[in-house]
Amino acid sequence: MIQYEDLKKVNQTLIPEYISLLSEELQKGWYILGSQVKAFETNYANYHHVPFCVGVANGLDALILGLKVFDFPEGSEVVVPSNTYIATILSIVQCGLTPVLVEPSIKDYLIDVTQIESKITPTTVAIMPVHLYGKVCDMTSILELAKKYNLKIIEDCAQAHGATHKGQLAGTFGDIGAFSFYPTKNLGALGDAGAILVNDHALFDKIKALRNYGSEKKYYNKYVGLNSRLDEIQALFLNLKLPKLKEINAHKIRLSKIYEENITNPLLIKPLLGDDINTNVFHIYPIQTEHRDALKKFLFENNIQTEIHYPVAPHNQEGYQKMLFGSYPISEYLHAHLLSLPISFAHSEEEILFVCDVINRFKP
């Protein structure tokens, strides 16, 4: 069986060194906001050529803190794509703000920048672009809108580690760059972990306090904060894995090209590759087909696992019926017709060629 993801295989070369270093860390007796977190914050900021990084507990908290730091008035509107993972919208709701959904482009599945301006109102305070599946949004256009209407930009980069737009890395365009290191990400930890990139020193200091109960000085709480600290165990692993990110992304890009060159079945539409403007690092390789369920079943019967990202559009989720309104046909279409194929650092080129062969034999 070709698994959709094999995290044991992805991380196996790092484990011996990790175990050795972990033993050393355990002997130090400092387990919260210690040397490994500080090192990762420095390393991740340097990787992105930005001055500041704050390690947090997970990607959701990175988004929440990225909003919370601005003290937006309750009920303020935040523009967000209608086809994102629910965490993006949940962060807005958790901060007492109002999500305003914008349809994606049917071509690249990213927020349709031509529709954003029509959704901006006097109560709009921010745009939250989501670099979905491994490709960066049209940040040139989004930055122009933000400047025109004096809006903040909080980038959701959970699926775009190392992806670029015009040579600039995801997470470095806006006021905040929020990352998740969930284990399946291109830069995945061994559990939940996240980080925030920021250029402004005052915001950096405030986010550091907010992640630690709102405290700049122990037992003195300047802000109403959270308990959201990247722990030493995850930071240690991320410090080992960060130097491999370029290799991981390059491998996934090679696999995407195999799909592009070898899938010939006319019943599906392949995602766009990277180009001179955007580097697509393919956290996910989503194909579009009118026969998704049948294809998924056919692939499984041929020992190939796939996933669906994601089966239900946010505005159709049961828990959001009283806060997300409107019609979003493009989002609904994509949620009903996209199927994610295996594209892991653990997969060989031969395995992906086999997947292509099976797909080309598919008939509904």
C-alpha positions as a Markdown table, in Angstrom:
| # | Residue | x | y | z |
|---|---|---|---|---|
| 1 | Met | 0.0 | 0.0 | 0.0 |
| 2 | Ile | 1.3 | 3.4 | -0.9 |
| 3 | Gln | 0.4 | 5.5 | 2.1 |
| 4 | Tyr | -0.8 | 9.0 | 1.7 |
| 5 | Glu | 1.9 | 10.0 | 4.3 |
| 6 | Asp | 4.5 | 8.0 | 6.2 |
| 7 | Leu | 5.8 | 10.3 | 9.0 |
| 8 | Lys | 8.1 | 7.6 | 10.4 |
| 9 | Lys | 9.9 | 7.4 | 7.1 |
| 10 | Val | 10.0 | 11.2 | 6.6 |
| 11 | Asn | 11.7 | 11.8 | 10.0 |
| 12 | Gln | 13.8 | 8.6 | 10.3 |
| 13 | Thr | 17.1 | 10.1 | 9.4 |
| 14 | Leu | 16.7 | 12.8 | 12.1 |
| 15 | Ile | 15.7 | 10.5 | 15.0 |
| 16 | Pro | 19.1 | 9.2 | 16.1 |
| 17 | Glu | 20.6 | 12.7 | 16.5 |
| 18 | Tyr | 17.3 | 13.9 | 18.0 |
| 19 | Ile | 17.3 | 11.3 | 20.7 |
| 20 | Ser | 21.0 | 12.0 | 21.6 |
| 21 | Leu | 20.3 | 15.8 | 21.8 |
| 22 | Leu | 17.1 | 15.2 | 23.7 |
| 23 | Ser | 18.9 | 13.3 | 26.4 |
| 24 | Glu | 21.2 | 16.3 | 26.8 |
| 25 | Glu | 18.3 | 18.7 | 27.0 |
| 26 | Leu | 16.6 | 16.7 | 29.6 |
| 27 | Gln | 19.6 | 16.9 | 31.8 |
| 28 | Lys | 19.5 | 20.7 | 31.7 |
| 29 | Gly | 16.3 | 20.8 | 33.6 |
| 30 | Trp | 14.9 | 23.8 | 31.7 |
| 31 | Tyr | 11.8 | 22.8 | 29.7 |
| 32 | Ile | 9.8 | 26.0 | 28.9 |
| 33 | Leu | 11.1 | 28.9 | 26.8 |
| 34 | Gly | 14.7 | 27.6 | 27.0 |
| 35 | Ser | 17.7 | 27.6 | 24.7 |
| 36 | Gln | 16.1 | 25.4 | 21.9 |
| 37 | Val | 13.1 | 27.8 | 21.5 |
| 38 | Lys | 15.4 | 30.8 | 21.4 |
| 39 | Ala | 17.6 | 29.0 | 18.8 |
| 40 | Phe | 14.7 | 28.1 | 16.6 |
| 41 | Glu | 13.2 | 31.6 | 16.8 |
| 42 | Thr | 16.6 | 32.9 | 15.6 |
| 43 | Asn | 17.0 | 30.3 | 12.9 |
| 44 | Tyr | 13.5 | 30.6 | 11.5 |
| 45 | Ala | 13.7 | 34.4 | 11.4 |
| 46 | Asn | 17.1 | 34.2 | 9.7 |
| 47 | Tyr | 15.7 | 31.7 | 7.1 |
| 48 | His | 13.0 | 34.2 | 6.2 |
| 49 | His | 15.3 | 37.3 | 6.4 |
| 50 | Val | 13.1 | 39.0 | 9.0 |
| 51 | Pro | 14.2 | 40.3 | 12.4 |
| 52 | Phe | 11.8 | 38.5 | 14.7 |
| 53 | Cys | 10.1 | 35.2 | 15.3 |
| 54 | Val | 8.0 | 34.0 | 18.2 |
| 55 | Gly | 7.5 | 30.3 | 18.8 |
| 56 | Val | 4.0 | 29.3 | 19.9 |
| 57 | Ala | 2.1 | 26.2 | 20.7 |
| 58 | Asn | 0.4 | 25.6 | 17.3 |
| 59 | Gly | -0.7 | 27.2 | 14.1 |
| 60 | Leu | -4.1 | 28.2 | 15.3 |
| 61 | Asp | -2.6 | 30.1 | 18.2 |
| 62 | Ala | -0.2 | 31.8 | 15.7 |
| 63 | Leu | -3.2 | 33.2 | 13.9 |
| 64 | Ile | -5.1 | 34.1 | 17.1 |
| 65 | Leu | -2.1 | 36.0 | 18.5 |
| 66 | Gly | -1.5 | 37.6 | 15.1 |
| 67 | Leu | -4.9 | 39.1 | 15.3 |
| 68 | Lys | -5.0 | 39.7 | 19.1 |
| 69 | Val | -1.9 | 41.8 | 19.1 |
| 70 | Phe | -3.7 | 44.6 | 17.2 |
| 71 | Asp | -6.6 | 45.0 | 19.7 |
| 72 | Phe | -9.2 | 45.3 | 16.9 |
| 73 | Pro | -12.6 | 46.5 | 18.0 |
| 74 | Glu | -15.0 | 43.6 | 18.7 |
| 75 | Gly | -17.0 | 42.7 | 15.6 |
| 76 | Ser | -14.5 | 44.2 | 13.2 |
| 77 | Glu | -14.3 | 42.4 | 9.8 |
| 78 | Val | -11.5 | 40.3 | 8.5 |
| 79 | Val | -11.5 | 39.2 | 4.9 |
| 80 | Val | -10.6 | 35.5 | 4.4 |
| 81 | Pro | -11.0 | 32.9 | 1.7 |
| 82 | Ser | -14.2 | 30.8 | 1.7 |
| 83 | Asn | -12.4 | 27.5 | 1.0 |
| 84 | Thr | -9.7 | 27.6 | 3.7 |
| 85 | Tyr | -9.2 | 25.1 | 6.5 |
| 86 | Ile | -11.5 | 25.9 | 9.4 |
| 87 | Ala | -8.6 | 26.9 | 11.7 |
| 88 | Thr | -8.2 | 30.2 | 9.8 |
| 89 | Ile | -11.8 | 31.2 | 10.4 |
| 90 | Leu | -11.8 | 29.9 | 13.9 |
| 91 | Ser | -8.9 | 32.2 | 14.8 |
| 92 | Ile | -11.1 | 35.2 | 13.6 |
| 93 | Val | -14.1 | 34.0 | 15.6 |
| 94 | Gln | -12.0 | 33.3 | 18.8 |
| 95 | Cys | -10.8 | 37.0 | 18.7 |
| 96 | Gly | -14.4 | 38.3 | 18.6 |
| 97 | Leu | -14.1 | 39.4 | 15.0 |
| 98 | Thr | -16.3 | 38.8 | 12.0 |
| 99 | Pro | -15.1 | 36.6 | 9.1 |
| 100 | Val | -16.0 | 37.9 | 5.6 |
| 101 | Leu | -15.6 | 35.2 | 3.1 |
| 102 | Val | -14.2 | 35.7 | -0.4 |
| 103 | Glu | -14.4 | 33.0 | -3.1 |
| 104 | Pro | -11.3 | 31.4 | -4.4 |
| 105 | Ser | -10.1 | 31.4 | -8.0 |
| 106 | Ile | -11.1 | 28.2 | -9.8 |
| 107 | Lys | -7.7 | 28.1 | -11.4 |
| 108 | Asp | -5.3 | 28.0 | -8.5 |
| 109 | Tyr | -7.7 | 27.6 | -5.5 |
| 110 | Leu | -6.3 | 30.7 | -3.8 |
| 111 | Ile | -8.4 | 33.7 | -2.7 |
| 112 | Asp | -9.6 | 35.6 | -5.8 |
| 113 | Val | -8.0 | 39.0 | -5.4 |
| 114 | Thr | -10.4 | 40.6 | -7.9 |
| 115 | Gln | -13.2 | 40.0 | -5.4 |
| 116 | Ile | -11.6 | 41.3 | -2.2 |
| 117 | Glu | -12.2 | 45.0 | -2.7 |
| 118 | Ser | -16.0 | 44.5 | -3.0 |
| 119 | Lys | -16.0 | 42.9 | 0.4 |
| 120 | Ile | -14.2 | 45.8 | 2.2 |
| 121 | Thr | -16.4 | 48.0 | 4.4 |
| 122 | Pro | -15.8 | 50.7 | 6.9 |
| 123 | Thr | -15.4 | 48.0 | 9.6 |
| 124 | Thr | -12.9 | 45.9 | 7.8 |
| 125 | Val | -9.6 | 45.9 | 9.6 |
| 126 | Ala | -7.5 | 43.1 | 8.0 |
| 127 | Ile | -7.0 | 40.7 | 5.2 |
| 128 | Met | -6.0 | 37.1 | 6.0 |
| 129 | Pro | -4.7 | 35.5 | 2.9 |
| 130 | Val | -4.2 | 31.7 | 3.0 |
| 131 | His | -1.3 | 30.3 | 1.0 |
| 132 | Leu | -3.2 | 27.1 | 0.4 |
| 133 | Tyr | -1.7 | 23.7 | -0.7 |
| 134 | Gly | 1.8 | 25.2 | -1.0 |
| 135 | Lys | 1.4 | 28.2 | -3.2 |
| 136 | Val | 1.6 | 31.9 | -2.3 |
| 137 | Cys | -1.4 | 34.2 | -3.0 |
| 138 | Asp | -1.1 | 37.2 | -5.2 |
| 139 | Met | 0.5 | 39.3 | -2.5 |
| 140 | Thr | 1.4 | 42.1 | -4.8 |
| 141 | Ser | -2.3 | 42.9 | -5.3 |
| 142 | Ile | -3.2 | 42.2 | -1.7 |
| 143 | Leu | -0.6 | 44.6 | -0.5 |
| 144 | Glu | -1.9 | 47.3 | -2.8 |
| 145 | Leu | -5.4 | 46.8 | -1.3 |
| 146 | Ala | -4.1 | 46.9 | 2.2 |
| 147 | Lys | -2.3 | 50.1 | 1.6 |
| 148 | Lys | -5.3 | 51.7 | -0.1 |
| 149 | Tyr | -7.7 | 50.9 | 2.8 |
| 150 | Asn | -5.2 | 51.0 | 5.7 |
| 151 | Leu | -5.7 | 47.3 | 6.5 |
| 152 | Lys | -3.4 | 44.9 | 8.4 |
| 153 | Ile | -2.3 | 41.6 | 6.7 |
| 154 | Ile | -2.1 | 38.4 | 8.7 |
| 155 | Glu | -0.7 | 35.6 | 6.4 |
| 156 | Asp | -1.8 | 32.1 | 7.1 |
| 157 | Cys | 1.3 | 30.2 | 6.0 |
| 158 | Ala | 0.5 | 26.8 | 7.5 |
| 159 | Gln | 0.8 | 25.1 | 4.1 |
| 160 | Ala | 3.6 | 27.2 | 2.5 |
| 161 | His | 6.9 | 26.7 | 4.3 |
| 162 | Gly | 9.5 | 27.9 | 1.8 |
| 163 | Ala | 7.1 | 29.0 | -0.9 |
| 164 | Thr | 7.7 | 32.3 | -2.7 |
| 165 | His | 6.0 | 35.1 | -4.6 |
| 166 | Lys | 8.4 | 37.1 | -6.8 |
| 167 | Gly | 11.3 | 35.6 | -4.9 |
| 168 | Gln | 10.0 | 36.6 | -1.5 |
| 169 | Leu | 9.1 | 33.9 | 1.1 |
| 170 | Ala | 5.6 | 33.4 | 2.4 |
| 171 | Gly | 5.0 | 35.0 | 5.7 |
| 172 | Thr | 7.2 | 38.0 | 5.0 |
| 173 | Phe | 4.8 | 40.2 | 3.1 |
| 174 | Gly | 2.2 | 41.2 | 5.8 |
| 175 | Asp | 2.3 | 42.5 | 9.3 |
| 176 | Ile | 2.2 | 39.0 | 10.6 |
| 177 | Gly | 3.2 | 35.6 | 9.2 |
| 178 | Ala | 1.6 | 32.7 | 11.0 |
| 179 | Phe | 3.0 | 29.2 | 10.6 |
| 180 | Ser | 1.9 | 25.7 | 11.8 |
| 181 | Phe | 4.4 | 22.9 | 12.2 |
| 182 | Tyr | 1.8 | 20.1 | 12.4 |
| 183 | Pro | 3.6 | 16.9 | 11.7 |
| 184 | Thr | 2.4 | 16.5 | 8.1 |
| 185 | Lys | 3.6 | 20.0 | 7.0 |
| 186 | Asn | 6.6 | 20.3 | 4.8 |
| 187 | Leu | 8.4 | 21.5 | 8.0 |
| 188 | Gly | 6.6 | 19.3 | 10.5 |
| 189 | Ala | 7.3 | 18.8 | 14.2 |
| 190 | Leu | 6.6 | 15.7 | 16.3 |
| 191 | Gly | 3.4 | 17.2 | 17.5 |
| 192 | Asp | 1.7 | 20.6 | 17.6 |
| 193 | Ala | 3.9 | 23.6 | 17.2 |
| 194 | Gly | 3.7 | 27.0 | 15.5 |
| 195 | Ala | 5.5 | 30.3 | 15.0 |
| 196 | Ile | 4.9 | 34.0 | 14.1 |
| 197 | Leu | 7.1 | 36.1 | 12.0 |
| 198 | Val | 7.0 | 39.9 | 12.5 |
| 199 | Asn | 9.1 | 42.9 | 11.5 |
| 200 | Asp | 8.0 | 45.4 | 14.1 |
| 201 | His | 9.8 | 45.4 | 17.4 |
| 202 | Ala | 6.8 | 46.6 | 19.4 |
| 203 | Leu | 4.6 | 43.9 | 18.0 |
| 204 | Phe | 7.3 | 41.3 | 18.7 |
| 205 | Asp | 7.5 | 42.3 | 22.3 |
| 206 | Lys | 3.7 | 42.3 | 22.7 |
| 207 | Ile | 3.3 | 38.9 | 21.0 |
| 208 | Lys | 6.0 | 37.4 | 23.3 |
| 209 | Ala | 4.0 | 38.6 | 26.3 |
| 210 | Leu | 0.6 | 37.5 | 24.9 |
| 211 | Arg | 1.9 | 33.9 | 24.4 |
| 212 | Asn | 2.9 | 33.8 | 28.0 |
| 213 | Tyr | -0.2 | 34.8 | 29.9 |
| 214 | Gly | 0.2 | 38.4 | 28.8 |
| 215 | Ser | 3.3 | 38.7 | 31.0 |
| 216 | Glu | 6.5 | 40.6 | 30.3 |
| 217 | Lys | 7.6 | 40.1 | 33.8 |
| 218 | Lys | 6.8 | 36.9 | 35.8 |
| 219 | Tyr | 3.6 | 37.2 | 37.7 |
| 220 | Tyr | 2.8 | 40.6 | 36.3 |
| 221 | Asn | 0.2 | 40.5 | 33.5 |
| 222 | Lys | 0.3 | 43.5 | 31.3 |
| 223 | Tyr | -2.2 | 42.0 | 28.8 |
| 224 | Val | -5.0 | 39.4 | 28.8 |
| 225 | Gly | -2.9 | 36.7 | 27.1 |
| 226 | Leu | -2.8 | 33.0 | 26.4 |
| 227 | Asn | -0.7 | 30.0 | 27.4 |
| 228 | Ser | 0.8 | 29.3 | 24.0 |
| 229 | Arg | 4.5 | 28.5 | 24.1 |
| 230 | Leu | 6.5 | 26.4 | 21.7 |
| 231 | Asp | 8.1 | 23.8 | 23.9 |
| 232 | Glu | 11.8 | 22.8 | 24.0 |
| 233 | Ile | 11.1 | 19.2 | 22.7 |
| 234 | Gln | 9.4 | 20.5 | 19.5 |
| 235 | Ala | 11.9 | 23.3 | 19.0 |
| 236 | Leu | 14.8 | 20.9 | 19.3 |
| 237 | Phe | 13.4 | 18.7 | 16.5 |
| 238 | Leu | 12.5 | 21.8 | 14.3 |
| 239 | Asn | 16.1 | 23.0 | 14.7 |
| 240 | Leu | 17.3 | 19.7 | 13.3 |
| 241 | Lys | 14.7 | 19.6 | 10.5 |
| 242 | Leu | 14.9 | 23.2 | 9.3 |
| 243 | Pro | 18.1 | 22.7 | 7.3 |
| 244 | Lys | 16.4 | 19.9 | 5.4 |
| 245 | Leu | 13.4 | 22.1 | 4.3 |
| 246 | Lys | 15.0 | 23.0 | 1.0 |
| 247 | Glu | 15.6 | 19.3 | 0.2 |
| 248 | Ile | 12.1 | 18.4 | 1.3 |
| 249 | Asn | 10.5 | 21.1 | -0.9 |
| 250 | Ala | 12.7 | 20.2 | -3.9 |
| 251 | His | 11.7 | 16.5 | -3.6 |
| 252 | Lys | 8.0 | 17.4 | -3.5 |
| 253 | Ile | 8.4 | 19.7 | -6.5 |
| 254 | Arg | 10.1 | 16.8 | -8.4 |
| 255 | Leu | 7.1 | 14.6 | -7.6 |
| 256 | Ser | 4.7 | 17.2 | -8.8 |
| 257 | Lys | 6.4 | 17.4 | -12.1 |
| 258 | Ile | 6.1 | 13.6 | -12.5 |
| 259 | Tyr | 2.4 | 14.0 | -12.0 |
| 260 | Glu | 2.2 | 16.8 | -14.4 |
| 261 | Glu | 4.2 | 15.0 | -17.1 |
| 262 | Asn | 2.6 | 11.5 | -16.7 |
| 263 | Ile | -1.0 | 11.9 | -15.8 |
| 264 | Thr | -2.9 | 11.9 | -19.1 |
| 265 | Asn | -6.4 | 10.9 | -18.0 |
| 266 | Pro | -8.7 | 13.7 | -19.4 |
| 267 | Leu | -11.2 | 13.2 | -16.5 |
| 268 | Leu | -9.2 | 15.3 | -14.1 |
| 269 | Ile | -7.5 | 18.7 | -13.9 |
| 270 | Lys | -4.0 | 18.9 | -12.4 |
| 271 | Pro | -3.0 | 21.8 | -10.2 |
| 272 | Leu | -0.8 | 24.6 | -11.5 |
| 273 | Leu | 3.0 | 24.1 | -11.1 |
| 274 | Gly | 5.2 | 26.9 | -9.9 |
| 275 | Asp | 6.4 | 29.5 | -12.4 |
| 276 | Asp | 8.6 | 32.6 | -12.7 |
| 277 | Ile | 6.4 | 34.4 | -10.2 |
| 278 | Asn | 5.4 | 31.7 | -7.7 |
| 279 | Thr | 7.2 | 28.7 | -6.2 |
| 280 | Asn | 4.7 | 26.0 | -5.4 |
| 281 | Val | 6.1 | 23.7 | -2.7 |
| 282 | Phe | 3.2 | 21.3 | -2.9 |
| 283 | His | 2.3 | 20.6 | 0.7 |
| 284 | Ile | -0.7 | 19.1 | -1.0 |
| 285 | Tyr | -1.2 | 17.9 | -4.6 |
| 286 | Pro | -4.9 | 18.4 | -5.3 |
| 287 | Ile | -6.5 | 17.1 | -8.5 |
| 288 | Gln | -9.9 | 18.2 | -9.6 |
| 289 | Thr | -12.4 | 15.7 | -11.0 |
| 290 | Glu | -16.2 | 15.2 | -11.3 |
| 291 | His | -15.6 | 11.6 | -10.2 |
| 292 | Arg | -13.8 | 12.1 | -7.0 |
| 293 | Asp | -15.4 | 9.4 | -4.9 |
| 294 | Ala | -15.1 | 6.8 | -7.6 |
| 295 | Leu | -11.5 | 7.7 | -8.3 |
| 296 | Lys | -10.6 | 7.6 | -4.6 |
| 297 | Lys | -12.2 | 4.1 | -4.3 |
| 298 | Phe | -10.4 | 2.9 | -7.4 |
| 299 | Leu | -7.0 | 4.1 | -6.2 |
| 300 | Phe | -7.6 | 2.5 | -2.8 |
| 301 | Glu | -8.4 | -0.8 | -4.5 |
| 302 | Asn | -5.1 | -0.5 | -6.2 |
| 303 | Asn | -3.2 | 0.1 | -3.0 |
| 304 | Ile | -3.0 | 3.9 | -3.1 |
| 305 | Gln | -4.2 | 6.0 | -0.2 |
| 306 | Thr | -5.5 | 9.5 | -0.9 |
| 307 | Glu | -7.1 | 12.3 | 1.2 |
| 308 | Ile | -9.7 | 15.0 | 0.8 |
| 309 | His | -8.7 | 18.6 | 1.8 |
| 310 | Tyr | -11.4 | 19.4 | 2.7 |
| 311 | Pro | -14.8 | 17.6 | 2.4 |
| 312 | Val | -17.0 | 20.4 | 3.8 |
| 313 | Ala | -16.8 | 24.1 | 3.0 |
| 314 | Pro | -16.5 | 26.3 | 6.1 |
| 315 | His | -19.9 | 28.0 | 5.6 |
| 316 | Asn | -21.5 | 24.6 | 5.6 |
| 317 | Gln | -19.9 | 23.4 | 8.8 |
| 318 | Glu | -22.6 | 22.8 | 11.5 |
| 319 | Gly | -20.9 | 24.9 | 14.2 |
| 320 | Tyr | -20.7 | 28.0 | 11.9 |
| 321 | Gln | -24.3 | 28.3 | 10.7 |
| 322 | Lys | -25.0 | 31.3 | 12.8 |
| 323 | Met | -21.9 | 33.3 | 11.8 |
| 324 | Leu | -21.1 | 32.5 | 8.1 |
| 325 | Phe | -23.7 | 33.6 | 5.6 |
| 326 | Gly | -24.0 | 33.8 | 1.9 |
| 327 | Ser | -23.6 | 31.6 | -1.2 |
| 328 | Tyr | -20.1 | 30.3 | -2.2 |
| 329 | Pro | -20.6 | 28.1 | -5.2 |
| 330 | Ile | -16.9 | 28.0 | -6.2 |
| 331 | Ser | -15.9 | 27.0 | -2.7 |
| 332 | Glu | -18.6 | 24.3 | -2.6 |
| 333 | Tyr | -17.5 | 23.0 | -6.0 |
| 334 | Leu | -13.9 | 22.7 | -4.9 |
| 335 | His | -14.7 | 21.0 | -1.6 |
| 336 | Ala | -16.7 | 18.4 | -3.6 |
| 337 | His | -14.3 | 17.8 | -6.4 |
| 338 | Leu | -10.7 | 18.0 | -5.1 |
| 339 | Leu | -8.7 | 14.9 | -4.2 |
| 340 | Ser | -5.2 | 15.0 | -2.7 |
| 341 | Leu | -2.7 | 12.5 | -4.2 |
| 342 | Pro | 0.4 | 11.2 | -2.3 |
| 343 | Ile | 3.3 | 13.7 | -2.5 |
| 344 | Ser | 5.4 | 13.2 | 0.6 |
| 345 | Phe | 9.1 | 13.4 | 1.2 |
| 346 | Ala | 8.7 | 9.7 | 2.0 |
| 347 | His | 7.5 | 8.8 | -1.5 |
| 348 | Ser | 9.9 | 7.6 | -4.3 |
| 349 | Glu | 9.6 | 8.7 | -7.9 |
| 350 | Glu | 8.8 | 5.1 | -8.8 |
| 351 | Glu | 5.8 | 5.1 | -6.4 |
| 352 | Ile | 4.5 | 8.4 | -8.0 |
| 353 | Leu | 4.9 | 6.9 | -11.5 |
| 354 | Phe | 2.8 | 3.9 | -10.3 |
| 355 | Val | 0.1 | 6.3 | -9.1 |
| 356 | Cys | 0.1 | 8.0 | -12.5 |
| 357 | Asp | -0.3 | 4.7 | -14.2 |
| 358 | Val | -3.3 | 3.7 | -12.1 |
| 359 | Ile | -4.9 | 7.1 | -12.5 |
| 360 | Asn | -4.6 | 6.8 | -16.3 |
| 361 | Arg | -6.4 | 3.5 | -16.2 |
| 362 | Phe | -9.3 | 4.9 | -14.3 |
| 363 | Lys | -12.8 | 4.9 | -16.0 |
| 364 | Pro | -15.9 | 5.8 | -13.9 |
